[in-house]
Amino acid sequence: MSEIKVQLPDGSIREVSQGTTALDIAKAISPRLADAAIAAKLAPLDGADDAFAVIDLTQPIEQDSRLRLLTEKDPESLQVFHHSSAHLLAAAVLELFPETKLGHGPATDTGFFYDFLRETPFTNEDLEKIEAKMKEIAARNEPYARDFLDRDEGLARFKAEGDFMKCHFIEQFTKPGDKITLYRTGKFVDFCRGPHIPSTGKIKAFKLLNIAGAYWLGKEGNPQLQRIYGISFYSKKEMDEYMKQLEEAKRRDHRALGQQLDLYSIQELAGPGLIFWHPKGGLIRTIMEDWLRAEYLKRGYSLVFTPHVARRALWQTSGHEGFYAENMFDTMELDDAEYRLRPMNCPFHILIYKDQLRSYRDLPVRLGELGTVYRYERSGVMHGLMRVRGFTQDDAHIFCTPEQIESEVEGCIDFATSVLHTFGFEEFKVELSAWDPEDRAHYVGSAEQWELAQNSLKKVLERKGISYKFIPGEAAFYGPKIDVKLVDAIGRLWQLSTVQFDFNLPQRFELEYVGEDGQRHQPLMVHRALYGSVERFFGVLIEHYAGAFPVWLSPTQVAVVPIAERHIDYANKVADVLKAVGVRVEVDGRNEKMNAKIREHALQKVPFILVVGDKESEIGEVNVRVRGQEKAEGSFKLEVFTERIKRLIETRSIKLD
């Protein structure tokens, strides 16, 4: 067998026999490294960094290569670990319930799931049995053994076993004449492209979370599958920490807090996914929108308002009728034409731009709108404020020349980070999604346009010192984009702000401007959203603050609690002084015990509770209780407290001190 060269990350070269595995090389370096390895990355010896592919440790290396061994410290290994955990779940299910047919079992951001077809519904007791069986298989340290089979032979095998879903995947991902890969875990054999960890014994900690319904291929009318979700970790300590985070997430759930704090509701009679903003939630929304609109004007945007419906012909011109129809509500037949509710605002802003011929001197044109859109989300995916059928986008579209594009993108990034900082999010992550030049069929626009757009985005991020993750092949078909993902109080990522190029719509609508040369040119177009949607951003705010909003956002900023009825007049005077400087105050004059009233306002997460009695009335003071503190802070002159809360509101402070 011939010798091949394998280069390690430190640049050293090892000459090994053709067919040597990454695990063999790990063992030769160190038994400890071999034990810690999860998977490997392999690329041709002269290949670029993006040529690396994740492989099994036991996959033979057949040519001169660059090799990187992956341990639990490497992020790429986690997806392999989670996917292998899904196979462990499937193996356990088939040992317990052999009549079950298998869908697919991918890794997710937080764990894994597997889809099963079974007439009898799984129960919580079944989950306990399955989890116990998973532990048993893990303890057996079963290898994830990879085999090859002729495609036709594999199809015949799975058809004979009635596994129509596996047949679908083989037909989708392979072609006649191919060899297919099968992975064996104990008695479980699956068509899978891998890679996987060496054996089940490496999965030290896991837990099955819940069962949900899922249609085969995600399409209504297809067979209903049962999806079992789980999590897995390299150690029990990691799993315990994650379970604590889940409990904290449950405590912060915006759906429960929305009801507790009387912020919003979803009315069954009106329909799912449609939000009713109650007075308190409506007040916070108004503050959010007023702040944003003021920022729009400050930053040179023009505010526009556009209709909620349009003729079907508009959506045909924009391409939504062809590419997005399944997410739009059905057409409405009126006397002059068919109409559709808008799923997006962009075509409307384009029509405003197109209403008159623009000169290069008029550009950039920045049109902003808080526009409500409607999308037909399926019932199974809607989730509180986060996934709804009617929502308001803080949408803006910028029309500019190529020379202006970098400054416009920079302005969008500055605006996005300003939004995050204003609302108390100090940490965020940035992704730059680019096209795949080898896959031209899936993208519109010329190579020159893509290079200009992507380089503009890169230059802005690098000039501002913002680190980002570059993701080739993840751009939309109409242009590259920057996504800004905020990190909330318990470390979760939320996708909200985005800056996106569009080569498609300016071409479809034949947008023009007259250049300095007197000729007509096509403007560049940028989509830009900061909140993403008002509803989703509000839901994130609720969970980030666990309902305890900063003073400037709190519906009630101060509750004044008179100890007895004779103190109500003074309580009202306190309220009048605070209202005069713009503070939102509630005087609780109910005939209830003082402690009960304090407890109720604390549950409503009011930032400040002012208790007033004989002493306070006589000397013009208020006894201050601060949200989150067990004991009262003490008594202060009313004017001192007034200046304090006025300052907190004016500076939009996140803290209460």
Secondary structure as the mmCIF struct_conf table of DSSP 4:
data_model
#
loop_
_struct_conf.conf_type_id
_struct_conf.id
_struct_conf.beg_label_comp_id
_struct_conf.beg_label_asym_id
_struct_conf.beg_label_seq_id
_struct_conf.end_label_comp_id
_struct_conf.end_label_asym_id
_struct_conf.end_label_seq_id
STRN STRN1 GLU A 3 GLN A 7
TURN_TY1_P TURN_TY1_P1 PRO A 9 ASP A 10
BEND BEND1 GLY A 11 GLY A 11
STRN STRN2 ILE A 13 SER A 17
TURN_TY1_P TURN_TY1_P2 GLN A 18 GLY A 19
STRN STRN3 THR A 21 THR A 21
HELX_RH_AL_P HELX_RH_AL_P1 ALA A 22 ILE A 29
HELX_RH_AL_P HELX_RH_AL_P2 PRO A 31 ALA A 36
STRN STRN4 ALA A 39 PRO A 44
TURN_TY1_P TURN_TY1_P3 LEU A 45 ASP A 46
HELX_RH_3T_P HELX_RH_3T_P1 ASP A 49 ALA A 51
STRN STRN5 ALA A 53 ILE A 55
TURN_TY1_P TURN_TY1_P4 LEU A 57 THR A 58
BEND BEND2 GLN A 59 GLN A 59
STRN STRN6 PRO A 60 PRO A 60
HELX_LH_PP_P HELX_LH_PP_P1 ILE A 61 ILE A 61
BEND BEND3 GLN A 63 ASP A 64
STRN STRN7 SER A 65 LEU A 70
TURN_TY1_P TURN_TY1_P5 GLU A 72 LYS A 73
BEND BEND4 ASP A 74 ASP A 74
HELX_RH_AL_P HELX_RH_AL_P3 PRO A 75 LEU A 96
TURN_TY1_P TURN_TY1_P6 PRO A 98 GLU A 99
STRN STRN8 LYS A 101 LEU A 102
STRN STRN9 ALA A 107 ALA A 107
BEND BEND5 ASP A 109 GLY A 111
STRN STRN10 PHE A 112 LEU A 117
BEND BEND6 GLU A 119 THR A 120
HELX_LH_PP_P HELX_LH_PP_P2 PRO A 121 PHE A 122
HELX_RH_AL_P HELX_RH_AL_P4 ASN A 124 ALA A 139
TURN_TY1_P TURN_TY1_P7 ARG A 140 ASN A 141
STRN STRN11 PRO A 143 PRO A 143
STRN STRN12 ALA A 145 ASP A 150
HELX_RH_AL_P HELX_RH_AL_P5 ARG A 151 ALA A 160
TURN_TY1_P TURN_TY1_P8 GLU A 161 GLY A 162
HELX_RH_AL_P HELX_RH_AL_P6 PHE A 164 PHE A 173
TURN_TY1_P TURN_TY1_P9 PRO A 176 GLY A 177
STRN STRN13 LYS A 179 THR A 185
TURN_TY1_P TURN_TY1_P10 GLY A 186 LYS A 187
STRN STRN14 PHE A 188 PHE A 191
BEND BEND7 PRO A 198 PRO A 198
STRN STRN15 SER A 199 SER A 199
HELX_RH_3T_P HELX_RH_3T_P2 THR A 200 LYS A 202
STRN STRN16 ALA A 205 TYR A 215
HELX_RH_3T_P HELX_RH_3T_P3 TRP A 216 GLY A 218
TURN_TY1_P TURN_TY1_P11 GLU A 220 GLY A 221
BEND BEND8 ASN A 222 ASN A 222
HELX_LH_PP_P HELX_LH_PP_P3 PRO A 223 PRO A 223
STRN STRN17 GLN A 224 PHE A 233
BEND BEND9 TYR A 234 SER A 235
HELX_RH_AL_P HELX_RH_AL_P7 LYS A 236 ARG A 251
TURN_TY1_P TURN_TY1_P12 ARG A 252 ARG A 252
HELX_RH_AL_P HELX_RH_AL_P8 HIS A 254 GLN A 260
TURN_TY1_P TURN_TY1_P13 LEU A 261 ASP A 262
STRN STRN18 TYR A 264 ILE A 266
TURN_TY1_P TURN_TY1_P14 GLU A 268 ALA A 270
TURN_TY1_P TURN_TY1_P15 PRO A 272 GLY A 273
STRN STRN19 ILE A 275 TRP A 277
HELX_RH_AL_P HELX_RH_AL_P9 PRO A 279 LYS A 298
TURN_TY1_P TURN_TY1_P16 ARG A 299 GLY A 300
HELX_LH_PP_P HELX_LH_PP_P4 TYR A 301 TYR A 301
STRN STRN20 SER A 302 LEU A 303
BEND BEND10 HIS A 308 HIS A 308
STRN STRN21 VAL A 309 ARG A 311
HELX_RH_AL_P HELX_RH_AL_P10 ARG A 312 SER A 318
TURN_TY1_P TURN_TY1_P17 GLY A 319 GLY A 319
HELX_RH_AL_P HELX_RH_AL_P11 HIS A 320 PHE A 323
BEND BEND11 TYR A 324 TYR A 324
HELX_RH_3T_P HELX_RH_3T_P4 ALA A 325 ASN A 327
BEND BEND12 MET A 328 MET A 328
HELX_LH_PP_P HELX_LH_PP_P5 PHE A 329 THR A 331
STRN STRN22 MET A 332 GLU A 333
BEND BEND13 ASP A 335 ALA A 337
STRN STRN23 GLU A 338 LEU A 341
BEND BEND14 PRO A 343 PRO A 343
BEND BEND15 ASN A 345 ASN A 345
HELX_RH_AL_P HELX_RH_AL_P12 CYS A 346 LYS A 354
TURN_TY1_P TURN_TY1_P18 ASP A 355 ASP A 355
BEND BEND16 GLN A 356 GLN A 356
HELX_LH_PP_P HELX_LH_PP_P6 LEU A 357 LEU A 357
STRN STRN24 ARG A 358 SER A 359
HELX_RH_3T_P HELX_RH_3T_P5 TYR A 360 ASP A 362
STRN STRN25 VAL A 365 TYR A 374
TURN_TY1_P TURN_TY1_P19 SER A 379 VAL A 381
STRN STRN26 HIS A 383 HIS A 383
TURN_TY1_P TURN_TY1_P20 GLY A 384 MET A 386
STRN STRN27 ARG A 387 ARG A 387
BEND BEND17 ARG A 389 ARG A 389
STRN STRN28 GLY A 390 CYS A 400
HELX_RH_3T_P HELX_RH_3T_P6 PRO A 402 GLN A 404
HELX_RH_AL_P HELX_RH_AL_P13 ILE A 405 THR A 422
TURN_TY1_P TURN_TY1_P21 PHE A 423 GLY A 424
STRN STRN29 PHE A 428 SER A 433
TURN_TY1_P TURN_TY1_P22 PRO A 437 GLU A 438
HELX_RH_3T_P HELX_RH_3T_P7 ARG A 440 HIS A 442
BEND BEND18 GLY A 445 GLY A 445
HELX_RH_AL_P HELX_RH_AL_P14 ALA A 447 ARG A 463
TURN_TY1_P TURN_TY1_P23 LYS A 464 GLY A 465
STRN STRN30 LYS A 469 ILE A 471
TURN_TY1_P TURN_TY1_P24 PRO A 472 GLY A 473
BEND BEND19 ALA A 475 ALA A 475
STRN STRN31 ALA A 476 ALA A 476
TURN_TY1_P TURN_TY1_P25 PHE A 477 TYR A 478
STRN STRN32 GLY A 479 GLY A 479
STRN STRN33 LYS A 481 VAL A 487
TURN_TY1_P TURN_TY1_P26 ALA A 489 ILE A 490
BEND BEND20 GLY A 491 GLY A 491
STRN STRN34 LEU A 493 ASP A 502
BEND BEND21 PHE A 503 PHE A 503
HELX_RH_AL_P HELX_RH_AL_P15 ASN A 504 ARG A 508
TURN_TY1_P TURN_TY1_P27 PHE A 509 GLU A 510
STRN STRN35 TYR A 513 VAL A 514
TURN_TY1_P TURN_TY1_P28 GLU A 516 ASP A 517
BEND BEND22 GLY A 518 GLY A 518
STRN STRN36 ARG A 520 HIS A 521
HELX_LH_PP_P HELX_LH_PP_P7 GLN A 522 PRO A 523
STRN STRN37 LEU A 524 ALA A 529
BEND BEND23 LEU A 530 SER A 533
HELX_RH_AL_P HELX_RH_AL_P16 VAL A 534 TYR A 545
TURN_TY1_P TURN_TY1_P29 ALA A 546 GLY A 547
HELX_RH_3T_P HELX_RH_3T_P8 VAL A 551 LEU A 553
BEND BEND24 PRO A 555 THR A 556
STRN STRN38 VAL A 558 PRO A 562
BEND BEND25 ILE A 563 ALA A 564
HELX_RH_3T_P HELX_RH_3T_P9 GLU A 565 HIS A 567
HELX_RH_AL_P HELX_RH_AL_P17 ILE A 568 ALA A 580
TURN_TY1_P TURN_TY1_P30 VAL A 581 GLY A 582
STRN STRN39 VAL A 585 VAL A 587
BEND BEND26 ASN A 591 GLU A 592
HELX_RH_AL_P HELX_RH_AL_P18 MET A 594 LEU A 603
TURN_TY1_P TURN_TY1_P31 GLN A 604 LYS A 605
BEND BEND27 PRO A 607 PRO A 607
STRN STRN40 PHE A 608 VAL A 612
HELX_RH_AL_P HELX_RH_AL_P19 ASP A 614 ILE A 619
TURN_TY1_P TURN_TY1_P32 GLY A 620 GLY A 620
STRN STRN41 GLU A 621 VAL A 626
TURN_TY1_P TURN_TY1_P33 ARG A 627 GLY A 628
BEND BEND28 GLU A 630 LYS A 631
STRN STRN42 GLY A 634 LYS A 637
HELX_RH_AL_P HELX_RH_AL_P20 LEU A 638 GLU A 650
TURN_TY1_P TURN_TY1_P34 THR A 651 ARG A 652
BEND BEND29 ILE A 654 LYS A 655
#
